[in-house]
Amino acid sequence: MKFVFDQETLDLRDGAREFFSAENQASRLREITAGGDRLALWPKLAEMGLLGIMAPVAAGGLDLASEDALLFCEEAGRACLPEPFSETAAVLIPALRGLGCTTESMIEELVSGSRRGIIVHPLNPYPNFAEDVDFALAFLPDKVIVSAGEHIKITAQTSIDPGRSLSSVAVPIGKVISRGRQGEKLSADIAARGACAVAAELCGLAARMIDLATEYSKVREQFGQPIGAFQAVKHLMANAQVRLEFARPAVYRAGVLLNTAGEARDCAVAHAKIAATDAAMSAAETAIQVYGGMGYTFEADLHFYMKRVWALAGVWGDRSHHQQVIDGAVLGKAMPVGPGNTFMGVQSAC
């Protein structure tokens, strides 16, 4: 499968990277840790049209393909953006689009930034920034409902990442929008989109930590020379980069399959989440080895990205959950495996 993004999409991606880098520097992350506004950039995200990357043009959006939208989730991860950008732009809005014409006004308001919403899902039990939302799309055991903000009951939860504001959410009443098989399909679709968005963020985080460690290895000296000159350090950095380069195509492939259904998509998503998690964890471990103990300290920017990786590793399914998906497909022989399928059959997801 060949992944080639058109130049217009790449230009938009580059613009988003510049915006995130300029507006969300480490100084802002420190302010947030001290109690600063985690949603300060929300109006600017709306103004730039970033919240509408997957919204229809009629609603003020860009209507990008799923795999293209993941580029922007990756940039949000690279910047360690505290705002719930990916959750809204790459998960919630596509979910509402899947519900049909009754959600058009809701999508327009999300794109404009005038409303905020969350998804409450078994694989996302502690939504990010549930406080003061206007509505919740909740997946309950027997139905899917949309509930207005005044009916949502939240209980704050502690997060290892100061840039995330987590809550357990109870949605006692709301408008039923789906039941039975339709509800199950919608739930699976949303779980796949959520895991893909997080996988893309993890790739961005990994890239940023590798960059930080590379720059630090040029200035930290041992035995009279920068540690980046030592072969052992070069090998560590190269291994982390290789893991990232192998994870990215898995994430993009999963993005291509998001509009389909079945075990091919589910396996691709599971592979993407596992590969991205492993790449980000490897990058974090490597960066800590390069930085030494000070990498854990508040003074080092690295610790913000590490904490975000640890936080996202279990969001929309942890490694064990996604490993079970792949194991079930392979051991149950639901998916063809082997070199012929892996390298020749583009329809294969395993």
N, C-alpha and C positions, 0 to 999 in steps of 0.2 A: 504494500500500500504506500503510495507516494503522497507526502504532505508538502504542498507548495501553497503558501499564503500569498494572496495578491498584494501588490505594492501599496494599494490604498489602505488595506487593513494593517499592513506593517507600519505605514506612516501614522495611522491613528494610534496604534500600539506605542509607537515612539513618543507621540504627544502625551499619552497617558503616563508613560514612564517619566518624562520630564516634569509633568505636573505633580505626580506623587513624590518625586525626589525633592522638588523645590518646597512643597507645602508640608511634607511629613518627615522632617529631619529628626535625628535622634534627640535634639533639644525639645521637640514637641512630645516625643514619647516619654521623656523625663517629666515634663509638665503634667502629662496625663497620669503618670504614676503618683504624682503629688496631689491629684484631684482635679486635673484639668478637664476640659470638655472633650469627650471622646467623639462627639458628633459635629465638631466645629466645621468640618469640610463638607458636610452633607449638602448644603446649598450650592457649593461650587461644583460638586460632582454632578448635580442636576443641571446646573447652568452649562456645563461642558458637554452634556448629553451622555455622560458615561453610564448613568443609571438605566438608560434606554438602549444599551447595546443589543439586547435581544427582544426589544419591544417592536411591534409593527410600526411601519412608517406613519400610518394614520394616527397613531398615539404619540407621535413625536420621537419615535425610536429609530435605530439604525438597522434593525432586523438582520443582524449578523447570524451566520451559521454557528452552531454549537461549538465546533472546534475553533472557530475564529474568536468567539467570546472567551475561550479559555486563555488566550493570550493576555487578556486584560486581567483575568483572575491571577495569572502568574505575576503580572506587574504589581498587583495589590499585595501579593505575598512578598515580593522583592522589597517593597517599601515598608512592610510590616504595618500596613494601614489598619488603624483601629476601627474605622467605620465599617459596618457590615455590608460592604459593597458587593462582594461575591454572592452572599446570601440573597440579596435583593435582585441584582441585575441578572445573575446566571442561574438562579434557582426559583425564586418566588415568582418573578414575572413570567418565565416559561410555564410554570405551573398554572398560573391564571390563564394564560393563553390556551392551555389545554382544556380549560373548562368551558370555552365557547364565548359567545358574544355578550353574555351577561356580565362579564368582568371587564369590558372595555374601559369604562369610566375609572375603575380601580387602577388599571394599568396606566392610564394617562396621568393619574394623580401620583402614582409611584414614580413615574418618569420625571415629573415636574418637581418632585421632592416635597410636595405639599402633604403627602401622607406617607406613613411607614407601616410595614406589616411584617409578620414573622410566620414561620412554618413550625408547627409543633408535630413532631414525627417520632415514632419509636426509636429510630436511629439518630434522632436529634432531640433528646429529651430536655436539654438545657439550652434553649435558644439564646442567641447573642442579641443584646439590646432589646429585651422584651418590654422594658419600661417605657411608658408613654406611647406605645404603638397604637395605631388606629384600628387595626384588625388582626386576627390570627386565622391562618388556614391550618386547621387541626385534623390530624389523622387519628381517629379513635378506633377501638377494636372492631366496630361494626359499621362505621360510617365516616364520611369526611364532611366537616362543617366549616363554615366561615362565621366567625364571631366578632362582634364589634368590640372595640377596646374597653368599653366600660364593663363588659362581662368577663374580662380576662383577670384571673387572679394569679399573681406572681410571688414567688419567694426567692429572694436573692441567694445565689450560690457562690462559693469561693472558687476563683480561678487562679491557676498558677501564672497566668498571663495577665498583667495589669491592663493590657489594652483590650481585653474582652470583658464584657459585663454579662454574666450568665445568670439565668433564673430557671427554676422549675416552674412550669406553667400549668394551671388548671383552667380548662375551658368548659364550664358547665352547660352552657346553652349556645345555640347558634343556628344558622340556616343550613339544613342538610343539602349538600350538593351532589353527593354520590354515595352509593352503597354497593354491596356485593362485589361481583367481578370487576365492575368499572372502578370501584373504589380501590380494589387491590391493584389493578393496573396503574392507576394514578399514583398510588403509594410507591410502587416499584419504580415508576418513572422518576418521581421526585428523589427517591433514595439514590438512583443512579446519577442524577444531575448534581445532587449535593456532594456525593463522593468525588465526582469528577472535578468540581469547582475547588474542593479542598486539595485534591491531588495537584492541581495546577498551582495553587498557592504554595504548597510545599516545595514545588520545583523552584518557584521564585525565591523562597526563603533559602533554599540550598545554594542557589546561584549567588545570593547576596553574602552568605556566610563564607563561601569560597573566596569571593572578592575581598572581603574584610581580612581573612586569614592571609591571602596573598600579599596584600599591602602591608600587613603587620610583619610578615616574614622578611620584608625588605628593610625594616628599621630595627627590629629586635636583633641584638648581636650576642653571640657566644664565641669564645675563643678568638675574638678579634675580627669576626666577620658576620654579616647578616645570616641568620639561620636558614633563609631561603636558598643559600648557596649549597647547603648540605643535601646530598643525594637522598637521604632518608626522608627529609621533609618534602622534597620534590615528589617522591613516590607517594607519600600520604596525600598530597594535594591532587596528584594525577588520578589516584584511585577514587577520590571523592568526585572529581569532575567526570570520570568515566561512568560512575553510577548515575549521575545526573543526566548525562547524554543518552543513557539507555532508558531512563525513566520518561523523558520528554516524549519520545515517539509513542510510548504506551499510553500516555495521557491524551495525546492528540488523536490516536486511533479510537480510544474510548469516546472522545468527543464526536467523532464521525458517526459512531453507532448509537448515539443517544436518542435519535429520533426513531430507532427501531425498537423491537421488543424481543424478549427471549433470552436464552442462555448465552448466545454469542455476545450480546451486549453486556449481560451481567458479568460474564467472565472477563471481558475487556475492562470493565470498570473496576472489578476486583484487582486485576493485574495492575492497573494504573495506580490505584490507591496504595497497594503494597509497594510497588516500585518507587513511587514518589516518597512514601514514608521512609523507606530504607535509604533513599538517596539523601533526604533531608537529615535523618539521624546520623548518617555517615559524615555529612558535611559539618554537622554540629560537633561531633566527636573529634574530627580532624582539626577544626578551628580551635577547639579547647586545647588540643595538644600543641598547636602552634602558639597560642596565646599564653599557655601555662595557667596557673591558678587564677590570675587576675581576670581571665575571661569570664569568670562567674560574677565578678564584682559589678556594682552599679556604675562605676566609672567607665567600664568598657561597653561600647555599643553592642557588642556581640550578644550579650545576655538577653536583649529584647527579642532577637530572632530565635535564639535557642528556646526561650519560653513559649514563643508562638508555635514552634515545631512540636514541642511536647504537648501543647494544648490541642493542636489540630490532628495529632496522630490518632486520637480516638473519636473524632467527630465524623458523623455519617458512616459509622462502622469502623471498629479497630482492626488491627492486623489479623487477629484470630477470626473475626467475622468474615473478612474477605478471603482468607485462606480456606475457610470452610466452603465458600462458594466455588472456588476453583477445584478443591478436592472433590466436591460432589459432582461436578461436571466431568472431571477426568476419570475418577474411579467409577462413577456411574455410567461411563461411556456415552454420555449425552453429547460430548464434543469430540470430534476426531482429533487425534494427536499424532505426533511424529513429524519428521523432517518434511515430508510431502505436503502436509497441511500447514505447518508452521511457516515454511518459506515459499510455498508455491500457491497455496489456496488462500486468496485474499479475503475470502469469506470467513475463514477460521478466526476465532478469537482466543485460542489457547496456544 
